[in-house]
Amino acid sequence: MILSENDYNGITETLYLSKNPAVRQEIEEGLKSGLSECIPENEVEW
């Protein structure tokens, strides 16, 4: 299987973040959220 650099970087970032239990829990809770609970990408502040 061949991955793009962008996909690879996304996977490694996810693995890095999932090492932190608090971040892991937030990710897992976010995955359970319904689409109606989410905000549009263009409204996300960085």
mmCIF file of the N, C-alpha and C atoms, coordinates in Angstrom:
data_MODEL
# 
_entry.id   MODEL 
# 
loop_
_atom_site.group_PDB 
_atom_site.id 
_atom_site.type_symbol 
_atom_site.label_atom_id 
_atom_site.label_alt_id 
_atom_site.label_comp_id 
_atom_site.label_asym_id 
_atom_site.label_entity_id 
_atom_site.label_seq_id 
_atom_site.pdbx_PDB_ins_code 
_atom_site.Cartn_x 
_atom_site.Cartn_y 
_atom_site.Cartn_z 
_atom_site.occupancy 
_atom_site.B_iso_or_equiv 
_atom_site.pdbx_formal_charge 
_atom_site.auth_seq_id 
_atom_site.auth_comp_id 
_atom_site.auth_asym_id 
_atom_site.auth_atom_id 
_atom_site.pdbx_PDB_model_num 
ATOM 1   N N  . MET A 1 1  ? 0.846   -1.168 0.000  1.00 0.00 ? 1  MET A N  1 
ATOM 2   C CA . MET A 1 1  ? 0.000   0.000  0.000  1.00 0.00 ? 1  MET A CA 1 
ATOM 3   C C  . MET A 1 1  ? 0.897   1.239  0.000  1.00 0.00 ? 1  MET A C  1 
ATOM 4   N N  . ILE A 1 2  ? 0.509   2.225  -0.764 1.00 0.00 ? 2  ILE A N  1 
ATOM 5   C CA . ILE A 1 2  ? 1.246   3.476  -0.848 1.00 0.00 ? 2  ILE A CA 1 
ATOM 6   C C  . ILE A 1 2  ? 0.379   4.581  -0.255 1.00 0.00 ? 2  ILE A C  1 
ATOM 7   N N  . LEU A 1 3  ? 0.996   5.399  0.596  1.00 0.00 ? 3  LEU A N  1 
ATOM 8   C CA . LEU A 1 3  ? 0.301   6.530  1.211  1.00 0.00 ? 3  LEU A CA 1 
ATOM 9   C C  . LEU A 1 3  ? 0.910   7.830  0.720  1.00 0.00 ? 3  LEU A C  1 
ATOM 10  N N  . SER A 1 4  ? 0.073   8.827  0.623  1.00 0.00 ? 4  SER A N  1 
ATOM 11  C CA . SER A 1 4  ? 0.606   10.151 0.319  1.00 0.00 ? 4  SER A CA 1 
ATOM 12  C C  . SER A 1 4  ? 1.293   10.689 1.575  1.00 0.00 ? 4  SER A C  1 
ATOM 13  N N  . GLU A 1 5  ? 2.136   11.666 1.396  1.00 0.00 ? 5  GLU A N  1 
ATOM 14  C CA . GLU A 1 5  ? 2.808   12.272 2.546  1.00 0.00 ? 5  GLU A CA 1 
ATOM 15  C C  . GLU A 1 5  ? 1.783   12.876 3.497  1.00 0.00 ? 5  GLU A C  1 
ATOM 16  N N  . ASN A 1 6  ? 0.739   13.472 2.958  1.00 0.00 ? 6  ASN A N  1 
ATOM 17  C CA . ASN A 1 6  ? -0.307  14.077 3.774  1.00 0.00 ? 6  ASN A CA 1 
ATOM 18  C C  . ASN A 1 6  ? -1.021  13.022 4.626  1.00 0.00 ? 6  ASN A C  1 
ATOM 19  N N  . ASP A 1 7  ? -1.369  11.885 4.017  1.00 0.00 ? 7  ASP A N  1 
ATOM 20  C CA . ASP A 1 7  ? -2.019  10.805 4.766  1.00 0.00 ? 7  ASP A CA 1 
ATOM 21  C C  . ASP A 1 7  ? -1.094  10.263 5.851  1.00 0.00 ? 7  ASP A C  1 
ATOM 22  N N  . TYR A 1 8  ? 0.174   10.057 5.506  1.00 0.00 ? 8  TYR A N  1 
ATOM 23  C CA . TYR A 1 8  ? 1.144   9.552  6.470  1.00 0.00 ? 8  TYR A CA 1 
ATOM 24  C C  . TYR A 1 8  ? 1.271   10.509 7.653  1.00 0.00 ? 8  TYR A C  1 
ATOM 25  N N  . ASN A 1 9  ? 1.387   11.799 7.362  1.00 0.00 ? 9  ASN A N  1 
ATOM 26  C CA . ASN A 1 9  ? 1.502   12.785 8.430  1.00 0.00 ? 9  ASN A CA 1 
ATOM 27  C C  . ASN A 1 9  ? 0.265   12.804 9.315  1.00 0.00 ? 9  ASN A C  1 
ATOM 28  N N  . GLY A 1 10 ? -0.897  12.630 8.714  1.00 0.00 ? 10 GLY A N  1 
ATOM 29  C CA . GLY A 1 10 ? -2.136  12.576 9.493  1.00 0.00 ? 10 GLY A CA 1 
ATOM 30  C C  . GLY A 1 10 ? -2.173  11.375 10.420 1.00 0.00 ? 10 GLY A C  1 
ATOM 31  N N  . ILE A 1 11 ? -1.728  10.238 9.927  1.00 0.00 ? 11 ILE A N  1 
ATOM 32  C CA . ILE A 1 11 ? -1.697  9.023  10.749 1.00 0.00 ? 11 ILE A CA 1 
ATOM 33  C C  . ILE A 1 11 ? -0.715  9.174  11.899 1.00 0.00 ? 11 ILE A C  1 
ATOM 34  N N  . THR A 1 12 ? 0.481   9.679  11.610 1.00 0.00 ? 12 THR A N  1 
ATOM 35  C CA . THR A 1 12 ? 1.476   9.829  12.677 1.00 0.00 ? 12 THR A CA 1 
ATOM 36  C C  . THR A 1 12 ? 1.014   10.855 13.719 1.00 0.00 ? 12 THR A C  1 
ATOM 37  N N  . GLU A 1 13 ? 0.346   11.918 13.291 1.00 0.00 ? 13 GLU A N  1 
ATOM 38  C CA . GLU A 1 13 ? -0.170  12.906 14.236 1.00 0.00 ? 13 GLU A CA 1 
ATOM 39  C C  . GLU A 1 13 ? -1.244  12.288 15.119 1.00 0.00 ? 13 GLU A C  1 
ATOM 40  N N  . THR A 1 14 ? -2.127  11.489 14.542 1.00 0.00 ? 14 THR A N  1 
ATOM 41  C CA . THR A 1 14 ? -3.171  10.821 15.318 1.00 0.00 ? 14 THR A CA 1 
ATOM 42  C C  . THR A 1 14 ? -2.559  9.879  16.344 1.00 0.00 ? 14 THR A C  1 
ATOM 43  N N  . LEU A 1 15 ? -1.555  9.116  15.935 1.00 0.00 ? 15 LEU A N  1 
ATOM 44  C CA . LEU A 1 15 ? -0.889  8.204  16.869 1.00 0.00 ? 15 LEU A CA 1 
ATOM 45  C C  . LEU A 1 15 ? -0.217  8.972  18.002 1.00 0.00 ? 15 LEU A C  1 
ATOM 46  N N  . TYR A 1 16 ? 0.428   10.073 17.668 1.00 0.00 ? 16 TYR A N  1 
ATOM 47  C CA . TYR A 1 16 ? 1.078   10.903 18.690 1.00 0.00 ? 16 TYR A CA 1 
ATOM 48  C C  . TYR A 1 16 ? 0.050   11.447 19.684 1.00 0.00 ? 16 TYR A C  1 
ATOM 49  N N  . LEU A 1 17 ? -1.038  11.989 19.167 1.00 0.00 ? 17 LEU A N  1 
ATOM 50  C CA . LEU A 1 17 ? -2.062  12.562 20.041 1.00 0.00 ? 17 LEU A CA 1 
ATOM 51  C C  . LEU A 1 17 ? -2.739  11.503 20.900 1.00 0.00 ? 17 LEU A C  1 
ATOM 52  N N  . SER A 1 18 ? -2.902  10.308 20.362 1.00 0.00 ? 18 SER A N  1 
ATOM 53  C CA . SER A 1 18 ? -3.605  9.261  21.105 1.00 0.00 ? 18 SER A CA 1 
ATOM 54  C C  . SER A 1 18 ? -2.780  8.713  22.267 1.00 0.00 ? 18 SER A C  1 
ATOM 55  N N  . LYS A 1 19 ? -1.518  9.083  22.360 1.00 0.00 ? 19 LYS A N  1 
ATOM 56  C CA . LYS A 1 19 ? -0.696  8.672  23.501 1.00 0.00 ? 19 LYS A CA 1 
ATOM 57  C C  . LYS A 1 19 ? -1.112  9.400  24.777 1.00 0.00 ? 19 LYS A C  1 
ATOM 58  N N  . ASN A 1 20 ? -1.732  10.569 24.613 1.00 0.00 ? 20 ASN A N  1 
ATOM 59  C CA . ASN A 1 20 ? -2.185  11.345 25.754 1.00 0.00 ? 20 ASN A CA 1 
ATOM 60  C C  . ASN A 1 20 ? -3.608  10.887 26.093 1.00 0.00 ? 20 ASN A C  1 
ATOM 61  N N  . PRO A 1 21 ? -3.828  10.314 27.302 1.00 0.00 ? 21 PRO A N  1 
ATOM 62  C CA . PRO A 1 21 ? -5.156  9.779  27.639 1.00 0.00 ? 21 PRO A CA 1 
ATOM 63  C C  . PRO A 1 21 ? -6.281  10.809 27.552 1.00 0.00 ? 21 PRO A C  1 
ATOM 64  N N  . ALA A 1 22 ? -6.025  12.042 27.944 1.00 0.00 ? 22 ALA A N  1 
ATOM 65  C CA . ALA A 1 22 ? -7.078  13.061 27.902 1.00 0.00 ? 22 ALA A CA 1 
ATOM 66  C C  . ALA A 1 22 ? -7.457  13.383 26.466 1.00 0.00 ? 22 ALA A C  1 
ATOM 67  N N  . VAL A 1 23 ? -6.462  13.510 25.607 1.00 0.00 ? 23 VAL A N  1 
ATOM 68  C CA . VAL A 1 23 ? -6.722  13.800 24.191 1.00 0.00 ? 23 VAL A CA 1 
ATOM 69  C C  . VAL A 1 23 ? -7.416  12.607 23.546 1.00 0.00 ? 23 VAL A C  1 
ATOM 70  N N  . ARG A 1 24 ? -6.965  11.418 23.888 1.00 0.00 ? 24 ARG A N  1 
ATOM 71  C CA . ARG A 1 24 ? -7.580  10.202 23.340 1.00 0.00 ? 24 ARG A CA 1 
ATOM 72  C C  . ARG A 1 24 ? -9.064  10.155 23.684 1.00 0.00 ? 24 ARG A C  1 
ATOM 73  N N  . GLN A 1 25 ? -9.401  10.485 24.931 1.00 0.00 ? 25 GLN A N  1 
ATOM 74  C CA . GLN A 1 25 ? -10.801 10.465 25.344 1.00 0.00 ? 25 GLN A CA 1 
ATOM 75  C C  . GLN A 1 25 ? -11.617 11.498 24.567 1.00 0.00 ? 25 GLN A C  1 
ATOM 76  N N  . GLU A 1 26 ? -11.056 12.676 24.355 1.00 0.00 ? 26 GLU A N  1 
ATOM 77  C CA . GLU A 1 26 ? -11.764 13.702 23.582 1.00 0.00 ? 26 GLU A CA 1 
ATOM 78  C C  . GLU A 1 26 ? -11.996 13.253 22.142 1.00 0.00 ? 26 GLU A C  1 
ATOM 79  N N  . ILE A 1 27 ? -11.001 12.607 21.553 1.00 0.00 ? 27 ILE A N  1 
ATOM 80  C CA . ILE A 1 27 ? -11.143 12.100 20.181 1.00 0.00 ? 27 ILE A CA 1 
ATOM 81  C C  . ILE A 1 27 ? -12.246 11.055 20.128 1.00 0.00 ? 27 ILE A C  1 
ATOM 82  N N  . GLU A 1 28 ? -12.241 10.132 21.085 1.00 0.00 ? 28 GLU A N  1 
ATOM 83  C CA . GLU A 1 28 ? -13.257 9.078  21.105 1.00 0.00 ? 28 GLU A CA 1 
ATOM 84  C C  . GLU A 1 28 ? -14.656 9.654  21.300 1.00 0.00 ? 28 GLU A C  1 
ATOM 85  N N  . GLU A 1 29 ? -14.782 10.657 22.158 1.00 0.00 ? 29 GLU A N  1 
ATOM 86  C CA . GLU A 1 29 ? -16.087 11.294 22.358 1.00 0.00 ? 29 GLU A CA 1 
ATOM 87  C C  . GLU A 1 29 ? -16.526 12.027 21.098 1.00 0.00 ? 29 GLU A C  1 
ATOM 88  N N  . GLY A 1 30 ? -15.583 12.666 20.421 1.00 0.00 ? 30 GLY A N  1 
ATOM 89  C CA . GLY A 1 30 ? -15.904 13.360 19.184 1.00 0.00 ? 30 GLY A CA 1 
ATOM 90  C C  . GLY A 1 30 ? -16.393 12.423 18.096 1.00 0.00 ? 30 GLY A C  1 
ATOM 91  N N  . LEU A 1 31 ? -15.817 11.230 18.054 1.00 0.00 ? 31 LEU A N  1 
ATOM 92  C CA . LEU A 1 31 ? -16.242 10.255 17.051 1.00 0.00 ? 31 LEU A CA 1 
ATOM 93  C C  . LEU A 1 31 ? -17.674 9.788  17.275 1.00 0.00 ? 31 LEU A C  1 
ATOM 94  N N  . LYS A 1 32 ? -18.142 9.875  18.504 1.00 0.00 ? 32 LYS A N  1 
ATOM 95  C CA . LYS A 1 32 ? -19.502 9.452  18.836 1.00 0.00 ? 32 LYS A CA 1 
ATOM 96  C C  . LYS A 1 32 ? -20.520 10.573 18.611 1.00 0.00 ? 32 LYS A C  1 
ATOM 97  N N  . SER A 1 33 ? -20.056 11.775 18.369 1.00 0.00 ? 33 SER A N  1 
ATOM 98  C CA . SER A 1 33 ? -20.950 12.921 18.175 1.00 0.00 ? 33 SER A CA 1 
ATOM 99  C C  . SER A 1 33 ? -21.691 12.811 16.851 1.00 0.00 ? 33 SER A C  1 
ATOM 100 N N  . GLY A 1 34 ? -22.921 13.235 16.876 1.00 0.00 ? 34 GLY A N  1 
ATOM 101 C CA . GLY A 1 34 ? -23.697 13.281 15.648 1.00 0.00 ? 34 GLY A CA 1 
ATOM 102 C C  . GLY A 1 34 ? -23.310 14.494 14.823 1.00 0.00 ? 34 GLY A C  1 
ATOM 103 N N  . LEU A 1 35 ? -23.585 14.438 13.557 1.00 0.00 ? 35 LEU A N  1 
ATOM 104 C CA . LEU A 1 35 ? -23.243 15.531 12.660 1.00 0.00 ? 35 LEU A CA 1 
ATOM 105 C C  . LEU A 1 35 ? -23.940 16.828 13.076 1.00 0.00 ? 35 LEU A C  1 
ATOM 106 N N  . SER A 1 36 ? -25.117 16.719 13.652 1.00 0.00 ? 36 SER A N  1 
ATOM 107 C CA . SER A 1 36 ? -25.851 17.917 14.080 1.00 0.00 ? 36 SER A CA 1 
ATOM 108 C C  . SER A 1 36 ? -25.159 18.634 15.242 1.00 0.00 ? 36 SER A C  1 
ATOM 109 N N  . GLU A 1 37 ? -24.273 17.941 15.951 1.00 0.00 ? 37 GLU A N  1 
ATOM 110 C CA . GLU A 1 37 ? -23.541 18.536 17.066 1.00 0.00 ? 37 GLU A CA 1 
ATOM 111 C C  . GLU A 1 37 ? -22.251 19.221 16.610 1.00 0.00 ? 37 GLU A C  1 
ATOM 112 N N  . CYS A 1 38 ? -21.917 19.095 15.352 1.00 0.00 ? 38 CYS A N  1 
ATOM 113 C CA . CYS A 1 38 ? -20.653 19.627 14.829 1.00 0.00 ? 38 CYS A CA 1 
ATOM 114 C C  . CYS A 1 38 ? -20.861 21.009 14.224 1.00 0.00 ? 38 CYS A C  1 
ATOM 115 N N  . ILE A 1 39 ? -19.757 21.738 14.131 1.00 0.00 ? 39 ILE A N  1 
ATOM 116 C CA . ILE A 1 39 ? -19.795 23.039 13.462 1.00 0.00 ? 39 ILE A CA 1 
ATOM 117 C C  . ILE A 1 39 ? -19.088 22.927 12.125 1.00 0.00 ? 39 ILE A C  1 
ATOM 118 N N  . PRO A 1 40 ? -19.439 23.760 11.171 1.00 0.00 ? 40 PRO A N  1 
ATOM 119 C CA . PRO A 1 40 ? -18.772 23.705 9.865  1.00 0.00 ? 40 PRO A CA 1 
ATOM 120 C C  . PRO A 1 40 ? -17.280 24.012 9.983  1.00 0.00 ? 40 PRO A C  1 
ATOM 121 N N  . GLU A 1 41 ? -16.488 23.398 9.124  1.00 0.00 ? 41 GLU A N  1 
ATOM 122 C CA . GLU A 1 41 ? -15.038 23.556 9.153  1.00 0.00 ? 41 GLU A CA 1 
ATOM 123 C C  . GLU A 1 41 ? -14.623 25.024 9.064  1.00 0.00 ? 41 GLU A C  1 
ATOM 124 N N  . ASN A 1 42 ? -15.356 25.806 8.261  1.00 0.00 ? 42 ASN A N  1 
ATOM 125 C CA . ASN A 1 42 ? -14.971 27.205 8.092  1.00 0.00 ? 42 ASN A CA 1 
ATOM 126 C C  . ASN A 1 42 ? -15.239 28.049 9.340  1.00 0.00 ? 42 ASN A C  1 
ATOM 127 N N  . GLU A 1 43 ? -15.904 27.496 10.334 1.00 0.00 ? 43 GLU A N  1 
ATOM 128 C CA . GLU A 1 43 ? -16.157 28.211 11.588 1.00 0.00 ? 43 GLU A CA 1 
ATOM 129 C C  . GLU A 1 43 ? -15.198 27.807 12.695 1.00 0.00 ? 43 GLU A C  1 
ATOM 130 N N  . VAL A 1 44 ? -14.303 26.883 12.414 1.00 0.00 ? 44 VAL A N  1 
ATOM 131 C CA . VAL A 1 44 ? -13.339 26.431 13.411 1.00 0.00 ? 44 VAL A CA 1 
ATOM 132 C C  . VAL A 1 44 ? -12.232 27.469 13.528 1.00 0.00 ? 44 VAL A C  1 
ATOM 133 N N  . GLU A 1 45 ? -11.927 27.861 14.757 1.00 0.00 ? 45 GLU A N  1 
ATOM 134 C CA . GLU A 1 45 ? -10.864 28.833 14.989 1.00 0.00 ? 45 GLU A CA 1 
ATOM 135 C C  . GLU A 1 45 ? -9.610  28.110 15.420 1.00 0.00 ? 45 GLU A C  1 
ATOM 136 N N  . TRP A 1 46 ? -8.485  28.482 14.821 1.00 0.00 ? 46 TRP A N  1 
ATOM 137 C CA . TRP A 1 46 ? -7.195  27.853 15.159 1.00 0.00 ? 46 TRP A CA 1 
ATOM 138 C C  . TRP A 1 46 ? -6.389  28.775 15.952 1.00 0.00 ? 46 TRP A C  1 
# 
